[in-house]
Amino acid sequence: MAKTVINVKGTESIPFHNNVDFCVGTGRMGLALTEEYLKELSFVQDIIGFRHIRGHGLFADDMAIYQRRVDWFTKKETIEYNFTYLDRVMDAYLARNIVPFLELGFMPKALASGEQTIFYWQGNTTPPKEYEEWTKLVTVTLAHLVKRYGEQVYSWPIEVWNEPNLPGFWKDASMDEYFKLFKETFLAIKALDPRFRIGGPAICGVRDEEWMKAFFDFCKKEKIKPDFATRHHYTTEMPAPSGHYGYQKLSDPQLGFDNLQSSRDIIDSYKEFKGMEMHLTEFNTSYIPNNPLHDTNENAAYLAYQLERLGETSYSYSYWTFGDVFEERGVPFTLFHGGFGLVAHGCIPKPTFWTFAFFKRLQEINAENCAYKGKNAVVVRKPEGGYRAVLWNMTDDDTQVTLKLEADAKEYTVLCETVDPITCNPVKAWHDMGEPKNPTPAQVETIRKFAYPFAESAIVKRLRGVISVPVTLRGQGVVYLDITEREFEGDRGYTYERRF
């Protein structure tokens, strides 16, 4: 077994931009009208608590916002706006202490210039046939949100479209047409109220450097200053299809980090845009919603390293997605189907869920208190004394890591939570049960028992100003530690070790 020692002094202050809870992704907005979706979102919010939520389909026809009506008698056409479903979704979000990161898309059929659609639910991905009608749709919707929810709406980030550099998401992947869409939308929103925050170009990793540079060249030429930049980040190779599923190998993490740095460098190369926030409005390992990798401990360990590094280039990074209520390729056939979600149906947390929960606990400590940050661990000091840490192992082999931490108190309590293929692996329990496609409530409850970290505690004593905390990390494991100064109270006559 490989062994590693990490020495942590009490004086380090290492930069660590941990914005793990800023935003999370979702399936199309209309799914928020379903019961299972809201159960999963409530579960995620109760334990992690994200601040923003971003998904497609704000203007999709199932939300019914934009409607053209023809009077039976006069034959006159009237444009109407219907916010019934939008209000229900927004009310549900706010009731769960989360607000939108608004993505403006896709095109209502009645406003679309073409028939091209994407996904099972047929989101239209063509430009508007009338730009004036598009900008009016956007501004009327935003004005409605401000009227209903107040000035907080001005702080909700707004992203113009999704992945226009892919022809499936934007007809012909036309730069000129997208830049026109961005300019017209940006100017209309700012004319409504300059307090709105608007960004783009919402690209994925195809021709991303070319698109990012062309976008900011355009903004500079047109004297437009977006409030932030957006792009996406996925870290797998091309899929190998098999039945309902696609299998992909993970790519070298450094390749992804270098790619993100290229976007950061392009933005900072303009004096007008230097230092602008860059938001990863989607990120995950695989970019397909049917990759079994998403349900595994390997995914959880790999993403721990992503969360340790993503803040070096990006202001925020939105995991795609919070739950498995998702229909891009149709309704899933089985409970575990390689969905994007942090939780499976029945509110079963996947191993990756705990990676995010653990990093959220680190975030509760001030950023300047980061004492160690490396490829396999992050350690932060607690202001009141003690430490919190997340450790992970992206290999298949077990390893032992010993934390040597400077300490003031004589004794410390170590609380340890472990997520690895042995201790927390709900997909294995489902597999061992015969992979029931539609498990009964009792079966779901049983599987859920295998979806929580293994918890244990210990006492460590200071020796020459240092405490040593040994941690065994199984292959693809993630471990959370809470190390607290131990104050012993006890009661008269009680001895823990005594039995008779």
N, C-alpha and C positions, 0 to 999 in steps of 0.2 A: 504493500500500500504506500502510495506517495505521501510524503509528509511536508507540510509547509508551516513556517512560523511567521506571523505578522506582528511586528512590534509597533505599538501605538503609544506615543507620548501624550501628555496632557496639554500640550501647548500648540499643536498643529491647528491651522485654519486653512483647509484645502477647499478651493472653489468646487461647489457642487450645486448646480441648478436643478433641483428636483421639483418638477412641476407636474408630478404624476397624476394629479387629480383635476387638472385644468379642463380636460374635455375627454369624452368618450364617444365612440361611434354607435350608430343604430341603423337598422333596416329603414326602409322608407317611412316617412312620417305617418302615413295612414295606418301602419301597424300598431301605432300607439292607441288605437281605438279598441284593441283586443285585450281580453282579460289576462292571458298568459304573459303578454308583453309587459303589462303594468306590474304583474307579480314579480317578474324577473328584475325589472328596473327598481322596484322597491327593495328587493333583496340586495342588489348591488349598492344602492344608495345607503341602506342601513349600515353596511359594513365598510364600504370604501368611501362613498360620498363624493362623486364628481361634481364639478361646478357647471360645465356646459355639456351639451349633447348635440351631435351633428350627424345628419343623414340626408339621403336624397328625397325627392318627391314632394317638396313643399307645394309646387304648382302642378303636380300630377293630377290626372282627372279624378282619381279616387278621393282627393281632398275637396274637389268641387268648388274651388275658389272662383275660377274664371269661367263664365258662362255667357254664351250668345243665344239670345231668344228671338224668335220671329213671331210677331203677333199674328194670330190666326186670321184676323179680319183685315188689318191694315197692311200686313206683310212687311211691316217695318221691323228692322233688326235692332235689338237693344242689347247692350253689354251690361251684365250684372255681376256683382261680386258677392259671394256667399261665404261667410266666415264661421259657419256653424261648427264644422269639424275642426277647423284651425283652433277655435276657442277651446274646444274640448281637449285637444292635445296639449295646448299651452297650459290650461288649468291643471291637467294631470302632471305635467312637468313641474310646475311651480309647487304643487302639493308635495312633490318629492324632492324639493330643494335643488332643482336643477333648471337651467335656462338654456335656450338654444344658442348654438353657433350656427347661424342661419346660412344654409347653402341655397342659392337662388337657382332653382331648376326643378324638374325638367320643363319642357314647353307644353302648355295646355294644347290639346289637339286642335281646338278652335282657333288658336293663335299661331299654330305651327306652319312653317313654309313647306314642309314635306312630310312623308309618311314614315321615315326611319325611326325605329324604336329599339329599345334595349331591355333585356330582362324578361322574365316571366310576366311581370306586371306592365310591360310595354310602356316604359317611359320614353316620351318623344325627345329625340336628340337633334332636332333641326333648329336653325335660327328662327326668330319670329318673322312672320310675313309683314308685320307692321311694327317697327321699332317704337313708335310713339305709343302703341297699345301695350307693348311689353313694359316700357318704363312706367306707364300709368298703372299697370297691374302691380308692379313692384312698390311704387310709392303709396298707392292706396292701401296695400297690405300693411306696409310699415306704419302708415298713419293710423290704421285701425289698431295695431298692436300698441302703439303709444297711447292712444285714447283709452284702451282697456287696461293696460298694465303700467302705465306711467313712464316716468323718465328713465327707469332702469333699462328700458329697451334700447336707449342710445348706447349702452355698454355691451349689448349683444353683438359679437362680431358677425360680419356679413361677408360671405364668400361668393364670388360671381362664378357660377357653374361648377362643373366637376370634370376633371381630366379632359380638357379640350384638345390635348395633344394626341388623343386616341380617336380614330375615326368612328369607333362604335359609340363613343360618348358625345361626339360633336361632329356633325356631318363633314366628311372629307378632312377632318382635323385641320381646318382652315385657320391659320394664324390671323389673317386679315379680318375674317369674319368675327373671330373671338375678340380681337382687340377692339373692333367696333362695338360689340356687345358690352365689353367692359367699360369703354369710354362712355357710351350712352347711359349705361346703368349707373356708373359712378357719378356722373354729373347730375343726373336726375335725383339721386338720393341726397347728394350734398346740397342741392338746391332746396330739397324738402327740409333738411336740417343738417348743418355741417357737423353736428355732434355724432352722427352715425359713423361707425368705423367699418371700412370696406377694404377687402383685400383680394388677391389673386396671385398667380394664374391657375392655381389648383391643379397643377400638373402631376403626372406620375413619372416613372423613371424611363420614359422613352423620349429620346431627343431632348432630355430635360435641360441640358446646358444651353442648347440652341434656343429653346423656348424661353428659358429664364432671361437670357441676355436680350432676346428680341422683345420680350415684354417690357423690360425696363428701358430699353432704347425707345420704345414707343411711348412709354409714360414720360420719359424725359423730353422727347420731341413735343408731345402734346401738353407739357407742363401740368401733368397729373401726378399727384403724390399719394399713392395708396397708403393706407394706415398700417398695413402689414403685408407680408408675402406668404403664400401658401404653396405647399407641395406634399407629395405622398412618399411613403418609404416602405418597401417590402423587401424581403431578404431570402427569397428562394429562387431556385432555377426553374426551367420550364417543366410543366407537369407531364407525368406519364399516366394517361387515362386507364382506368380499370373499372368496368361496370359504372356505378353511380359516382365513382370517386376519382380524384386526381392525386397522385403521389409526387412529391417534389423533394429534392435535396436542399438542405440549408446551404446558403452561400457563406463565404468567409465574411464574418462581421465587419472586418476592416474595409472591405470593398464598399459596403454600404455607408460607413462613416466617412470614407473619402468622397463618396458621391454627394453626401449632404454638405460636406465642407466646400465642394465646388459651387453649390448654390449660394452658400454663405459668402464665398469670395466674390461671386458675381455681383451680389447685392451691394457688398461693401466697396466694390470698385467704383461706384457712383457716389460723388460727394453729396448728391441730393438724397440718396437713400441709405447711406452708410449707417450701420447700426440698427436698421429697421428690424422689427420683430419678424421672425420666420416661424410659422406654425406648420407642423406636420398634421394636417387635418385627417389623415388616415395613416396608420402604420400597423403592421403585423408581420409575421413570418411569411406565410403564404397569402397570395392575393385571390385565391379561389375559395368559395364557401363549402367545399366538399373535400377538404384535405384532412385525413385523420390526424395529421401532425398537430392540429389545433387543440386536440383533446388530451394531449400527452404531457408527461413530466418533462420531456425534452424541450417542448415549447416553452414551458415555464422557466427552465434554467437559461435557455438562450435569451429569452426576453429580459431576464434580470440584468444581463450584461448590456442589453439595449438601454434599459432605464438608467443604468449607471452612466452611459455615455451621451444619450440624445440631447441633454441639456447643454452640451458643449457648443452646439451650433444652433439649436432651435429653442424658441421661447416655450413652445408647448408641443405635445405629441399625443394625438388622440388615437387610442387603441380601437381598432375596427374588428369587433363591436362588443357592446356590453352583454348581449344575450343572443340566443339561437333562434328567436322569432325573426326569420329572415327568409326572403323568397326570391332572391335574384335568379336562381336556377330552378325555381319551383318549390313546392312544399316538401320538406325533408321526409324521407321514407322511414328513418329510424331515429331512436333517441340520440345516440352518438353517431354523427354523420360527418364529422370534420367541419362543423360550423365554426364561424368566426368567434362566437360568443365566449365571454368569460364564464358564463353559466349556461348549462344545458336546460332543456325543458324540465319542469318540476323543481326549478331553483336548485339544481345540483351544481355546486361550484366546481369548475375544472381546476387542475393544478395552477394554471396561469392566473386565475383569480387571486390566489394567495400571493403570488409575486407582486401584484398591484397592491394588495392589502398591506403587505409588509413594507413596501416602499412608501405608502401613505403614512405609516407609523413613523418612518424616518423623517418625513416631511414635517411632522408636528414639532420637530426640533429645529431651531434656527439654523439657516444655511451656513452661517459662519462657524458653526460647531462641528463641521465635518472634520474628522480626525484621520480618516484613511479612505482612499478611493482607488480601487484597482480592478483588474480583470475578473477577480473572483470574489470580491467583498467590498462593502461600504460600511464604515463605522462612524457613528456620530456620538458626540458627548452630550449628555443631558445636563442642563444648567444646574440642576439640584445635585448633581453627582451621579456617576455611573455612565452607562453607554447603551445604545441600541445599535444593532448590526444586522445586515443581511449578507449571507454567504451563499454561493452557488457553485455548481460543478457541471460544466457543459460536456464533460467526457462521459464515457460508459464505465469508467473505472472508479472504484472508491478511493477517496483521499482523506487524509486527516489534516485539519488546519488548527493550529494553536494560536489563539489571540493572547498576546502579552500586553496588558494594559496598565498604564500608570494608575495608581489608586491611592486614595487618601484614607478611606475607612479600613477597618481591620477585616471585615467580612462583607461579602456580597452575595445576594441571591441571584441566581442565573435561571431565567425562565426561557425555555427553548421550544420552538415549534418547528417541526420538520415536515416537509412536503417532498416525497420522493416516490419512486415506483413501488416501494414496499409499504410505506405508511399512509399514503394519500393518493389513490389511483382508482377513481370511480369507473373509468372506462374498462379497467381490468375486471372489476367486480361484475360489470354488465356482460363482458365477454364470458367470464366463468359461469354466469347464469344462463348462457345460451344465446346471448345477444337478442333478447326479445325486442321486436320492432316497435311494439306498442305496449310497454310495460304497464301493469296494473298499478294503482296507487300504492299498494303494499310493496310491490317490487321497487318502485321509485324511492319509497322511504328507506328500503334496505340499501339501495345503491348510494343514497345520500350519506349513509353512515360511513362509507368508505371515502368520502370527499372532503374530510376535514383534517387539518394537520395533527400529527402526533405530538402531544405536549408532555414535557418532563421538566423537572426542576432540580437544582443542585445548590450547594453552598460552596463558595471558594474563599480561601483566606489569603490575605496579603502576605507576600514574602519579599522583603527588601524593596518595598515600595511598588510592587507589581503583583497583579493577579494573572494567573494563567487559566485560560478557558479553552479546553480541547473540544473540537467539534469534528465528528466523523460525518463526512459528506458522501453519501452513496452516489453512484453515477446518475446524472440528471437530477440531482437533488437541490433543493432550496431550503435554507434554514434561517429562521429569525431568532435573534437573541435580545432579551431585555435584561440588562445587568444593573441591579439596584443596590445601593448601600443597605445592608441588613441591620435593622434595629430589633433586637430581641426583647419581647415583653414577657410572654409566658404567664403562668398562673401557679399559685402556691400548691405544691403537691403533684403537679403534672410533669411527667417525664416521657418525652416522645418515644425513646428507645425502650422503655420498660414495658413488659407485657404481663408480668405476674407480681 
